[in-house]
């Protein structure tokens, strides 16, 4: 709904909000009739969409996936218990502590080996396997981001999600992460090709659509 502001006399500027206009009465004494000037707020008009192309390499995907995994509470819990178990085994071997009636701490040793050695290897191999199996990463994708949503266009695929279908987003360095509603998958969008003006416009679009943003 359009709101009207009546300003009898003004020599400066009048601040207006979204969906507002102002009525300015003529301020010149030689003219008796009023003058109507209508100024619309630019916040009402849609912003120019952001269009860019990008392709994620295997190294980038593995690096980003490991960084995201390390921020999860489950990963931190496994590593923390792994360190505790490793210290327990180390103390048993170094100081000759007797545990479990003198038995060697087999469980602690195995858990420490899993958490501190095999678990990182499994994450790395899983990331590489996921990259190789997902053809999405092997194509150069053109992205279009505007106030209606995000569109992906590749050589063999096309997809578009409205902002209502996206649960939350996050920024990780030069990467935009999208969490889709009712989906266990996270979309990784490289944004390293965007300049400062485009990044600023992207953040303004996200602010307008009021999407849930998380800190990574």
Residue frames as a rotation matrix with the C-alpha (Angstrom) as fourth column:
UNK 1
0.578 0.816 0.000 0.00
0.816 -0.578 0.000 0.00
0.000 0.000 -1.000 0.00
UNK 2
-0.251 -0.674 0.695 1.33
0.646 -0.651 -0.398 3.45
0.721 0.349 0.599 -0.93
UNK 3
0.238 0.235 -0.942 1.76
0.911 -0.389 0.133 5.94
-0.336 -0.891 -0.307 1.92
UNK 4
0.349 -0.020 0.937 1.53
0.556 -0.800 -0.225 9.70
0.754 0.600 -0.268 1.36
UNK 5
-0.149 -0.421 -0.895 3.62
0.922 -0.386 0.029 12.29
-0.358 -0.820 0.446 3.18
UNK 6
0.689 0.410 0.597 2.53
0.588 -0.798 -0.130 15.95
0.423 0.441 -0.791 3.04
UNK 7
-0.182 -0.827 -0.532 5.48
0.925 -0.328 0.193 18.33
-0.334 -0.457 0.824 3.32
UNK 8
0.776 0.598 -0.201 4.32
0.504 -0.779 -0.372 22.02
-0.379 0.187 -0.906 3.17
UNK 9
0.832 -0.552 -0.052 7.77
-0.512 -0.728 -0.456 23.59
0.214 0.406 -0.888 2.87
UNK 10
0.686 -0.682 0.253 11.21
0.350 0.614 0.707 22.07
-0.638 -0.397 0.660 2.48
UNK 11
0.678 -0.561 -0.474 14.55
-0.730 -0.584 -0.354 23.21
-0.078 0.587 -0.806 1.17
UNK 12
-0.419 -0.871 0.256 16.36
-0.843 0.478 0.248 19.93
-0.338 -0.112 -0.934 1.75
UNK 13
-0.550 0.167 -0.819 15.69
-0.408 0.802 0.437 16.25
0.729 0.574 -0.373 1.37
UNK 14
0.161 0.673 0.722 12.99
-0.983 0.176 0.056 14.19
-0.090 -0.719 0.689 3.04
UNK 15
-0.862 -0.501 0.074 13.85
-0.500 0.865 0.026 10.61
-0.077 -0.015 -0.997 3.98
UNK 16
0.226 0.956 -0.187 11.27
-0.971 0.237 0.041 8.10
0.083 0.172 0.981 2.76
UNK 17
-0.387 -0.292 0.875 10.82
-0.488 0.870 0.074 4.42
-0.782 -0.398 -0.479 3.35
UNK 18
-0.979 0.017 0.203 9.64
0.162 0.665 0.729 1.54
-0.123 0.746 -0.654 1.23
UNK 19
-0.353 0.893 0.279 6.30
0.873 0.207 0.442 2.02
0.336 0.400 -0.853 -0.61
UNK 20
0.174 0.386 -0.906 6.13
0.666 -0.724 -0.181 5.74
-0.726 -0.572 -0.383 0.29
UNK 21
-0.137 -0.248 0.959 5.92
0.838 -0.546 -0.021 8.96
0.528 0.800 0.283 -1.67
UNK 22
-0.481 -0.072 -0.874 5.99
0.664 -0.680 -0.309 12.65
-0.572 -0.729 0.375 -0.68
UNK 23
0.444 0.658 0.608 3.79
0.855 -0.514 -0.069 15.62
0.267 0.551 -0.791 -1.53
UNK 24
-0.529 -0.703 -0.476 5.77
0.772 -0.631 0.073 18.86
-0.352 -0.329 0.876 -1.82
UNK 25
0.671 0.737 -0.081 3.92
0.662 -0.644 -0.383 22.17
-0.334 0.203 -0.920 -1.91
UNK 26
0.271 -0.572 0.774 5.48
0.685 -0.451 -0.572 24.86
0.676 0.686 0.270 -4.08
UNK 27
0.214 -0.311 -0.926 7.73
0.904 -0.296 0.308 27.08
-0.370 -0.903 0.218 -1.96
UNK 28
-0.769 -0.509 0.386 7.95
0.629 -0.711 0.315 30.02
0.114 0.485 0.867 -4.39
UNK 29
-0.465 0.613 -0.639 5.91
0.346 -0.538 -0.769 33.18
-0.815 -0.578 0.038 -3.39
UNK 30
-0.634 0.196 -0.748 5.24
-0.645 -0.668 0.372 34.21
-0.427 0.718 0.550 -7.00
UNK 31
-0.661 0.419 -0.623 3.38
-0.263 0.648 0.715 30.97
0.703 0.636 -0.318 -7.74
UNK 32
-0.279 0.661 0.696 0.04
-0.959 -0.229 -0.166 30.46
0.050 -0.714 0.698 -6.01
UNK 33
0.725 0.622 -0.295 -0.77
-0.623 0.775 0.102 26.93
0.292 0.110 0.950 -7.06
UNK 34
0.354 -0.568 0.743 0.88
-0.598 0.474 0.646 23.92
-0.719 -0.673 -0.172 -5.50
UNK 35
0.077 -0.438 -0.896 3.16
-0.880 0.392 -0.267 21.47
0.468 0.809 -0.356 -7.23
UNK 36
0.803 0.211 0.558 2.96
-0.459 0.817 0.351 17.73
-0.381 -0.537 0.752 -6.63
UNK 37
-0.062 -0.858 -0.510 6.22
-0.888 0.280 -0.364 15.81
0.455 0.431 -0.779 -6.75
UNK 38
0.879 0.369 0.302 5.99
-0.462 0.817 0.347 12.08
-0.119 -0.444 0.888 -6.27
UNK 39
-0.139 -0.967 -0.211 9.17
-0.908 0.210 -0.363 10.22
0.395 0.141 -0.908 -5.37
UNK 40
0.858 0.432 -0.278 9.09
-0.329 0.878 0.349 6.44
0.395 -0.208 0.895 -5.04
UNK 41
0.364 -0.725 0.585 11.45
-0.712 0.189 0.676 4.57
-0.601 -0.663 -0.447 -2.76
UNK 42
0.040 -0.453 -0.891 13.96
-0.902 0.368 -0.227 2.49
0.431 0.812 -0.393 -4.76
UNK 43
-0.721 -0.312 0.619 13.73
-0.609 0.711 -0.351 -0.25
-0.330 -0.630 -0.703 -2.12
UNK 44
0.220 0.920 0.325 10.52
-0.502 0.393 -0.771 -1.41
-0.837 0.006 0.548 -3.78
UNK 45
0.613 0.009 -0.790 12.11
-0.783 0.137 -0.606 -2.27
0.103 0.991 0.091 -7.13
UNK 46
0.941 -0.264 0.210 13.74
0.213 0.948 0.235 -5.70
-0.262 -0.177 0.949 -7.71
UNK 47
0.267 -0.934 -0.237 17.51
-0.524 -0.347 0.778 -5.86
-0.809 -0.084 -0.582 -7.76
UNK 48
0.353 -0.249 -0.902 19.49
-0.899 0.176 -0.401 -6.89
0.258 0.952 -0.162 -10.81
UNK 49
0.990 0.047 0.130 20.15
-0.084 0.951 0.296 -10.66
-0.110 -0.304 0.946 -10.80
UNK 50
0.108 -0.992 0.060 23.66
-0.832 -0.057 0.552 -12.02
-0.544 -0.110 -0.832 -10.32
UNK 51
0.985 0.166 -0.049 24.83
-0.160 0.766 -0.622 -14.34
-0.066 0.621 0.781 -13.12
UNK 52
0.104 -0.994 -0.013 28.17
-0.981 -0.105 0.161 -16.15
-0.161 -0.004 -0.987 -12.99
UNK 53
0.764 0.050 -0.643 29.81
-0.296 0.913 -0.280 -19.44
0.573 0.404 0.713 -13.99
UNK 54
0.024 -0.756 0.654 31.99
-0.997 0.030 0.070 -21.68
-0.073 -0.654 -0.753 -11.83
UNK 55
0.618 0.072 -0.783 33.36
-0.216 0.973 -0.080 -25.20
0.756 0.219 0.617 -11.58
UNK 56
0.611 -0.350 0.710 34.67
-0.766 -0.036 0.641 -26.77
-0.198 -0.936 -0.290 -8.39
UNK 57
-0.062 -0.730 -0.681 37.84
-0.656 0.544 -0.523 -28.86
0.752 0.414 -0.513 -8.49
UNK 58
0.466 0.202 -0.862 38.33
0.313 0.873 0.374 -32.05
0.828 -0.444 0.343 -6.49
UNK 59
-0.550 -0.757 -0.353 40.92
0.648 -0.120 -0.752 -30.38
0.527 -0.643 0.556 -4.24
UNK 60
-0.741 0.334 0.583 38.54
-0.452 -0.890 -0.065 -27.52
0.497 -0.311 0.810 -3.45
UNK 61
0.295 0.938 -0.182 35.65
-0.492 0.313 0.812 -29.87
0.819 -0.150 0.554 -2.70
UNK 62
0.247 -0.281 -0.927 37.72
0.622 0.780 -0.071 -32.11
0.743 -0.559 0.368 -0.41
UNK 63
-0.790 -0.613 0.026 39.17
0.402 -0.549 -0.733 -29.10
0.463 -0.568 0.680 1.41
UNK 64
-0.522 0.668 0.531 35.79
-0.657 -0.712 0.250 -27.43
0.545 -0.218 0.810 1.93
UNK 65
0.423 0.736 -0.529 34.08
-0.221 0.650 0.727 -30.66
0.879 -0.191 0.437 2.99
UNK 66
-0.099 -0.550 -0.829 36.75
0.758 0.498 -0.421 -31.39
0.644 -0.670 0.368 5.60
UNK 67
-0.920 -0.240 0.309 36.46
0.032 -0.833 -0.552 -27.86
0.390 -0.498 0.774 6.96
UNK 68
-0.116 0.960 0.256 32.69
-0.734 -0.256 0.629 -28.14
0.669 -0.115 0.734 7.24
UNK 69
0.421 0.252 -0.872 32.98
0.201 0.911 0.360 -31.56
0.885 -0.327 0.332 8.89
UNK 70
-0.531 -0.733 -0.426 35.46
0.608 0.021 -0.794 -30.26
0.590 -0.680 0.435 11.47
UNK 71
-0.785 0.275 0.555 32.92
-0.449 -0.870 -0.205 -27.65
0.426 -0.410 0.807 12.58
UNK 72
0.193 0.916 -0.352 30.32
-0.331 0.398 0.855 -30.29
0.923 -0.049 0.381 13.41
UNK 73
0.264 -0.037 0.964 29.77
-0.962 -0.077 0.260 -31.31
0.065 -0.996 -0.056 17.04
UNK 74
0.975 0.119 0.186 30.05
-0.135 0.988 0.074 -35.02
-0.175 -0.098 0.980 16.25
UNK 75
0.544 -0.839 0.009 33.49
0.282 0.173 -0.944 -34.57
0.790 0.516 0.331 14.72
UNK 76
-0.041 -0.557 0.829 34.68
-0.657 -0.610 -0.442 -32.55
0.752 -0.563 -0.342 17.72
UNK 77
0.588 0.340 0.734 33.31
-0.795 0.413 0.445 -35.19
-0.152 -0.845 0.513 20.09
UNK 78
0.967 -0.245 -0.072 35.07
0.212 0.926 -0.313 -38.06
0.143 0.287 0.947 18.29
UNK 79
0.229 -0.941 0.248 38.39
0.122 -0.225 -0.967 -36.20
0.966 0.251 0.063 18.21
UNK 80
0.103 -0.155 0.982 38.10
-0.867 -0.498 0.012 -35.18
0.488 -0.853 -0.186 21.87
UNK 81
0.809 0.223 0.545 37.47
-0.489 0.769 0.412 -38.77
-0.327 -0.599 0.731 23.00
UNK 82
0.825 -0.558 -0.093 40.24
0.320 0.597 -0.736 -39.96
0.466 0.577 0.671 20.70
UNK 83
0.039 -0.824 0.565 42.71
-0.349 -0.541 -0.765 -37.60
0.936 -0.167 -0.308 22.40
UNK 84
0.305 0.146 0.941 41.55
-0.952 0.026 0.304 -38.74
0.020 -0.989 0.147 25.86
UNK 85
0.977 0.083 0.197 41.94
-0.089 0.996 0.024 -42.40
-0.194 -0.041 0.980 24.89
UNK 86
0.557 -0.830 0.028 45.37
0.233 0.124 -0.965 -41.72
0.798 0.543 0.262 23.39
UNK 87
-0.031 -0.545 0.838 46.52
-0.734 -0.557 -0.389 -40.00
0.679 -0.627 -0.383 26.59
UNK 88
0.639 0.343 0.689 45.20
-0.735 0.535 0.416 -42.93
-0.226 -0.772 0.594 28.61
UNK 89
0.948 -0.318 -0.019 47.16
0.283 0.868 -0.407 -45.44
0.146 0.380 0.913 26.53
UNK 90
0.279 -0.887 0.369 50.25
-0.033 -0.393 -0.919 -43.25
0.960 0.244 -0.139 26.64
UNK 91
0.140 -0.169 0.976 50.06
-0.940 -0.334 0.077 -42.95
0.313 -0.927 -0.205 30.41
UNK 92
0.885 0.255 0.390 49.60
-0.377 0.884 0.276 -46.70
-0.275 -0.391 0.878 30.73
UNK 93
0.788 -0.616 0.005 52.66
0.454 0.574 -0.681 -47.44
0.417 0.539 0.732 28.62
UNK 94
0.119 -0.799 0.589 54.89
-0.085 -0.599 -0.796 -44.68
0.989 0.045 -0.139 29.93
UNK 95
-0.176 -0.139 0.975 54.07
-0.897 -0.386 -0.217 -44.73
0.406 -0.912 -0.057 33.64
UNK 96
-0.834 -0.170 -0.525 53.18
-0.059 0.973 -0.223 -48.40
0.549 -0.155 -0.821 33.94
UNK 97
-0.479 0.737 0.477 49.65
-0.856 -0.272 -0.440 -47.72
-0.195 -0.619 0.761 35.21
UNK 98
-0.969 0.205 0.137 47.56
0.213 0.976 0.041 -50.85
-0.126 0.069 -0.990 35.79
UNK 99
-0.462 0.856 -0.233 44.18
-0.865 -0.493 -0.095 -50.68
-0.196 0.157 0.968 34.13
UNK 100
0.481 0.768 -0.423 41.45
-0.819 0.566 0.096 -53.28
0.313 0.300 0.901 34.04
UNK 101
0.847 -0.176 0.501 43.32
-0.221 0.741 0.634 -55.64
-0.483 -0.648 0.588 36.39
UNK 102
-0.063 -0.996 0.060 46.53
-0.203 0.072 0.977 -55.18
-0.977 0.050 -0.206 34.50
UNK 103
0.259 0.209 0.943 45.08
0.803 0.496 -0.331 -55.86
-0.537 0.843 -0.039 31.05
UNK 104
-0.840 -0.541 0.042 46.31
0.446 -0.645 0.621 -53.80
-0.309 0.540 0.783 28.13
UNK 105
-0.184 0.818 -0.545 43.77
-0.075 -0.565 -0.822 -51.05
-0.980 -0.110 0.166 27.26
UNK 106
-0.677 -0.091 0.731 42.68
0.633 0.434 0.640 -52.55
-0.376 0.896 -0.236 23.96
UNK 107
0.335 0.899 0.283 39.48
0.935 -0.281 -0.215 -50.53
-0.114 0.337 -0.935 23.57
UNK 108
0.634 -0.132 -0.762 41.21
0.103 -0.962 0.252 -47.23
-0.767 -0.238 -0.596 24.33
UNK 109
-0.460 -0.887 -0.032 43.96
0.007 -0.040 0.999 -48.04
-0.888 0.459 0.025 21.85
UNK 110
-0.514 0.325 0.794 41.56
0.839 0.386 0.384 -48.99
-0.182 0.863 -0.471 19.06
UNK 111
0.601 0.795 -0.084 39.35
0.768 -0.603 -0.216 -45.94
-0.223 0.065 -0.973 19.61
UNK 112
0.343 -0.562 -0.753 42.36
-0.065 -0.814 0.577 -43.61
-0.937 -0.149 -0.316 19.66
UNK 113
-0.703 -0.620 0.348 43.66
0.254 0.238 0.937 -45.12
-0.664 0.747 -0.009 16.41
UNK 114
-0.147 0.748 0.647 40.23
0.988 0.144 0.057 -44.78
-0.050 0.647 -0.761 14.79
UNK 115
0.722 0.559 -0.408 39.58
0.584 -0.809 -0.074 -41.20
-0.371 -0.184 -0.910 15.92
UNK 116
0.442 -0.627 -0.641 43.02
-0.240 -0.771 0.590 -39.75
-0.864 -0.107 -0.492 15.27
UNK 117
-0.656 -0.754 -0.042 44.18
-0.277 0.188 0.942 -41.75
-0.702 0.630 -0.332 12.20
UNK 118
-0.781 0.329 0.530 41.48
0.590 0.665 0.458 -43.75
-0.202 0.671 -0.714 10.42
UNK 119
0.208 0.934 -0.290 38.60
0.736 -0.345 -0.583 -41.28
-0.644 -0.093 -0.759 10.89
UNK 120
0.143 -0.197 -0.970 40.37
-0.393 -0.911 0.127 -38.42
-0.908 0.363 -0.208 9.02
UNK 121
-0.878 -0.479 -0.018 41.38
-0.228 0.385 0.894 -40.88
-0.422 0.789 -0.447 6.28
UNK 122
-0.459 0.795 0.397 37.76
0.811 0.557 -0.177 -42.05
-0.362 0.240 -0.901 5.94
UNK 123
0.396 0.600 -0.695 36.54
0.282 -0.800 -0.530 -38.45
-0.874 0.014 -0.486 5.62
UNK 124
-0.260 -0.600 -0.757 39.15
-0.583 -0.527 0.618 -37.70
-0.770 0.602 -0.213 2.95
UNK 125
-0.963 -0.104 0.249 38.35
0.099 0.721 0.686 -40.83
-0.250 0.685 -0.684 0.92
UNK 126
-0.153 0.983 0.103 34.59
0.819 0.185 -0.543 -40.26
-0.552 0.001 -0.834 1.23
UNK 127
0.286 0.206 -0.936 34.98
-0.140 -0.957 -0.253 -36.72
-0.948 0.204 -0.245 -0.08
UNK 128
-0.634 -0.599 -0.489 37.00
-0.590 -0.035 0.807 -37.89
-0.501 0.800 -0.331 -3.09
UNK 129
-0.831 0.391 0.395 34.52
0.496 0.842 0.211 -40.68
-0.250 0.372 -0.894 -3.80
UNK 130
0.130 0.938 -0.321 31.59
0.619 -0.330 -0.712 -38.27
-0.774 -0.106 -0.624 -3.56
UNK 131
0.000 -0.205 -0.979 33.26
-0.500 -0.848 0.178 -35.86
-0.866 0.489 -0.102 -5.96
UNK 132
-0.891 -0.430 -0.145 33.97
-0.343 0.430 0.835 -38.56
-0.296 0.794 -0.530 -8.54
UNK 133
-0.671 0.681 0.292 30.44
0.697 0.714 -0.064 -40.00
-0.252 0.161 -0.954 -8.40
UNK 134
0.265 0.795 -0.546 28.66
0.490 -0.598 -0.634 -36.65
-0.831 -0.100 -0.548 -8.61
UNK 135
-0.141 -0.291 0.946 28.63
0.989 -0.077 0.123 -35.45
0.037 0.953 0.299 -12.22
UNK 136
0.849 0.528 0.033 27.41
0.521 -0.845 0.115 -32.08
0.089 -0.081 -0.993 -11.01
UNK 137
0.587 -0.692 -0.422 30.96
0.001 -0.520 0.854 -31.16
-0.810 -0.501 -0.304 -9.96
UNK 138
-0.261 -0.750 0.607 32.44
0.628 0.346 0.697 -32.13
-0.733 0.563 0.381 -13.33
UNK 139
0.144 0.406 0.902 30.48
0.947 -0.320 -0.007 -29.52
0.286 0.856 -0.431 -15.29
UNK 140
-0.946 -0.325 0.010 30.85
0.317 -0.928 -0.195 -25.79
0.072 -0.182 0.981 -15.55
UNK 141
-0.109 0.966 -0.233 27.67
0.993 0.097 -0.063 -24.45
-0.039 -0.238 -0.970 -13.97
UNK 142
-0.720 0.027 0.693 26.04
0.141 -0.973 0.184 -21.09
0.680 0.230 0.697 -14.65
UNK 143
-0.441 0.522 -0.730 24.27
0.885 0.116 -0.451 -19.70
-0.151 -0.845 -0.513 -11.60
UNK 144
-0.448 0.408 0.796 21.54
0.109 -0.858 0.502 -17.06
0.887 0.311 0.340 -11.58
UNK 145
-0.497 0.221 -0.839 20.67
0.868 0.111 -0.484 -15.58
-0.014 -0.969 -0.247 -8.18
UNK 146
-0.628 0.361 0.689 17.85
-0.092 -0.914 0.395 -13.09
0.773 0.185 0.607 -7.73
UNK 147
-0.675 0.384 0.630 15.03
-0.737 -0.323 -0.594 -12.33
-0.025 -0.865 0.501 -5.32
UNK 148
0.425 0.861 -0.279 12.97
-0.863 0.478 0.164 -15.30
0.275 0.171 0.946 -6.57
UNK 149
0.877 -0.152 0.456 15.64
-0.096 0.874 0.476 -17.95
-0.471 -0.462 0.752 -5.89
UNK 150
-0.151 -0.979 -0.135 18.71
-0.672 0.002 0.741 -19.67
-0.725 0.202 -0.658 -7.36
UNK 151
0.902 0.406 -0.145 19.01
-0.360 0.525 -0.771 -21.36
-0.237 0.748 0.620 -10.74
UNK 152
-0.133 -0.919 0.371 21.67
-0.271 0.394 0.878 -23.91
-0.953 0.016 -0.301 -11.81
UNK 153
0.883 0.367 -0.292 22.35
-0.373 0.171 -0.912 -24.47
-0.285 0.914 0.287 -15.52
UNK 154
-0.133 -0.946 0.296 24.93
-0.414 0.325 0.850 -27.02
-0.900 -0.010 -0.435 -16.69
UNK 155
-0.712 -0.217 -0.668 25.61
-0.702 0.200 0.683 -29.11
-0.015 0.955 -0.295 -19.75
UNK 156
-0.692 0.417 -0.589 23.38
0.106 0.866 0.489 -31.99
0.714 0.276 -0.643 -18.62
UNK 157
-0.329 0.583 -0.743 21.32
0.943 0.240 -0.230 -30.53
0.044 -0.776 -0.629 -15.79
UNK 158
-0.564 0.244 0.789 19.04
-0.098 -0.968 0.230 -27.66
0.820 0.052 0.570 -14.86
UNK 159
-0.134 0.514 -0.847 17.53
0.933 0.355 0.067 -26.90
0.335 -0.781 -0.527 -11.49
UNK 160
-0.466 0.036 0.884 15.92
-0.139 -0.990 -0.033 -23.97
0.874 -0.138 0.466 -9.72
UNK 161
-0.284 0.340 -0.896 15.06
0.921 0.357 -0.156 -23.48
0.266 -0.870 -0.415 -6.07
UNK 162
0.350 0.445 0.825 12.94
0.084 -0.892 0.445 -20.71
0.933 -0.086 -0.349 -4.65
UNK 163
-0.551 -0.605 0.575 13.99
-0.472 -0.343 -0.813 -19.15
0.688 -0.719 -0.096 -1.35
UNK 164
0.257 0.720 0.645 11.04
-0.965 0.149 0.218 -20.85
0.061 -0.678 0.733 0.36
UNK 165
0.897 0.035 -0.442 12.59
-0.109 0.984 -0.143 -24.22
0.429 0.176 0.886 -0.55
UNK 166
-0.079 -0.992 -0.097 15.94
0.167 0.082 -0.982 -23.31
0.983 -0.094 0.160 1.03
UNK 167
0.626 0.344 -0.700 16.19
0.677 0.204 0.707 -23.90
0.386 -0.917 -0.105 4.77
UNK 168
0.784 -0.447 -0.431 19.39
0.025 -0.671 0.741 -21.97
-0.620 -0.592 -0.515 5.45
UNK 169
0.757 -0.617 0.213 22.60
0.255 -0.020 -0.967 -20.74
0.601 0.786 0.142 3.85
UNK 170
0.751 -0.587 -0.302 26.13
0.221 -0.208 0.953 -20.12
-0.622 -0.782 -0.026 5.01
UNK 171
0.806 -0.579 -0.120 29.36
-0.418 -0.414 -0.809 -18.58
0.419 0.702 -0.576 3.75
UNK 172
0.705 -0.687 0.177 32.68
0.286 0.504 0.815 -20.42
-0.649 -0.524 0.551 4.01
UNK 173
-0.463 -0.868 -0.177 35.50
0.285 -0.335 0.898 -18.36
-0.839 0.366 0.403 2.50
UNK 174
-0.643 0.189 -0.742 34.62
-0.709 -0.513 0.484 -18.15
-0.290 0.837 0.464 -1.21
UNK 175
-0.878 0.385 -0.284 31.89
0.221 0.852 0.475 -20.77
0.425 0.354 -0.833 -1.00
UNK 176
-0.416 0.841 0.346 28.12
-0.901 -0.431 -0.036 -20.46
0.119 -0.327 0.938 -0.60
UNK 177
-0.990 0.076 -0.122 26.46
0.098 0.977 -0.187 -23.43
0.105 -0.197 -0.975 1.12
UNK 178
-0.341 0.939 0.043 22.74
-0.852 -0.328 0.407 -24.13
0.397 0.102 0.912 0.67
UNK 179
-0.954 0.171 0.247 20.69
0.007 0.835 -0.551 -26.45
-0.300 -0.524 -0.797 2.85
UNK 180
-0.630 0.742 -0.231 17.52
-0.458 -0.115 0.882 -27.52
0.627 0.661 0.412 1.03
UNK 181
-0.165 0.685 0.710 14.32
-0.952 0.077 -0.296 -28.34
-0.257 -0.724 0.640 2.89
UNK 182
0.696 0.508 0.508 13.60
-0.462 0.858 -0.225 -32.07
-0.550 -0.078 0.832 3.30
UNK 183
0.794 -0.523 -0.309 17.02
-0.071 0.426 -0.902 -32.98
0.604 0.738 0.301 1.87
UNK 184
0.815 -0.558 -0.155 20.15
0.367 0.289 0.884 -34.40
-0.449 -0.778 0.440 3.47
UNK 185
0.116 -0.797 0.593 22.39
0.987 0.025 -0.160 -32.90
0.112 0.604 0.789 0.78
UNK 186
0.388 -0.122 -0.914 24.17
0.265 -0.935 0.237 -29.56
-0.883 -0.334 -0.330 0.92
UNK 187
0.777 -0.096 0.622 24.78
0.608 -0.140 -0.781 -27.57
0.163 0.985 -0.050 -2.25
UNK 188
0.082 -0.841 -0.535 28.24
0.559 -0.406 0.723 -26.05
-0.825 -0.358 0.437 -2.63
UNK 189
0.816 0.228 0.531 28.44
0.571 -0.461 -0.680 -22.98
0.090 0.858 -0.506 -4.87
UNK 190
-0.234 -0.947 -0.220 31.87
0.930 -0.284 0.233 -21.42
-0.284 -0.150 0.947 -5.55
UNK 191
0.844 0.531 0.074 31.60
0.534 -0.818 -0.212 -17.61
-0.052 0.219 -0.974 -5.49
UNK 192
0.083 -0.912 -0.401 35.29
0.584 -0.282 0.761 -16.78
-0.807 -0.298 0.509 -5.87
UNK 193
-0.494 -0.247 0.834 34.61
0.864 -0.249 0.438 -15.27
0.099 0.937 0.336 -9.31
UNK 194
0.594 0.781 0.192 32.35
0.731 -0.624 0.276 -12.56
0.336 -0.024 -0.942 -7.86
UNK 195
-0.457 -0.714 0.530 33.82
0.382 -0.696 -0.609 -9.10
0.804 -0.076 0.590 -7.39
UNK 196
-0.925 0.022 -0.379 33.14
0.358 -0.281 -0.891 -6.89
-0.126 -0.960 0.252 -4.35
UNK 197
-0.685 0.709 -0.166 30.15
-0.726 -0.684 0.072 -5.16
-0.063 0.170 0.984 -5.98
UNK 198
-0.154 0.630 -0.761 28.52
-0.454 0.639 0.621 -8.50
0.878 0.441 0.188 -6.84
UNK 199
-0.601 -0.109 -0.792 29.17
0.562 0.647 -0.515 -9.90
0.568 -0.755 -0.327 -3.36
UNK 200
-0.950 0.272 -0.154 27.56
-0.083 -0.695 -0.714 -6.81
-0.301 -0.666 0.683 -1.85
UNK 201
-0.394 0.841 -0.371 24.55
-0.875 -0.219 0.432 -7.20
0.282 0.495 0.822 -4.15
UNK 202
-0.316 0.227 -0.921 24.31
0.051 0.974 0.222 -10.89
0.947 0.023 -0.319 -3.20
UNK 203
-0.831 -0.033 -0.555 24.19
0.549 0.118 -0.828 -10.03
0.093 -0.992 -0.080 0.50
UNK 204
-0.795 0.589 -0.142 21.53
-0.542 -0.796 -0.268 -7.38
-0.271 -0.136 0.953 -0.18
UNK 205
-0.254 0.704 -0.663 19.39
-0.621 0.407 0.670 -9.95
0.742 0.582 0.334 -2.02
UNK 206
-0.448 0.025 -0.893 19.74
0.470 0.857 -0.212 -12.39
0.760 -0.515 -0.396 0.87
UNK 207
-0.954 0.108 -0.279 18.77
0.193 -0.491 -0.850 -9.64
-0.228 -0.864 0.448 3.31
UNK 208
-0.602 0.768 -0.221 15.67
-0.793 -0.541 0.281 -8.81
0.097 0.344 0.934 1.26
UNK 209
-0.050 0.603 -0.796 14.41
-0.377 0.727 0.574 -12.38
0.925 0.329 0.191 1.07
UNK 210
0.164 0.106 0.981 15.08
-0.979 -0.104 0.175 -12.80
0.120 -0.989 0.087 4.80
UNK 211
0.548 -0.050 -0.835 16.73
-0.148 0.977 -0.156 -16.21
0.823 0.209 0.528 4.46
UNK 212
0.963 -0.192 0.187 18.18
-0.152 0.183 0.971 -17.92
-0.221 -0.964 0.147 7.52
UNK 213
0.463 -0.878 -0.119 21.97
-0.324 -0.043 -0.945 -17.44
0.825 0.476 -0.304 7.52
UNK 214
0.964 -0.222 -0.144 24.39
0.238 0.486 0.841 -19.42
-0.117 -0.845 0.521 9.67
UNK 215
0.521 -0.854 -0.005 27.97
-0.853 -0.521 0.015 -18.62
-0.016 -0.004 -1.000 10.61
UNK 216
0.955 -0.254 -0.153 30.54
0.222 0.955 -0.199 -21.22
0.196 0.156 0.968 9.52
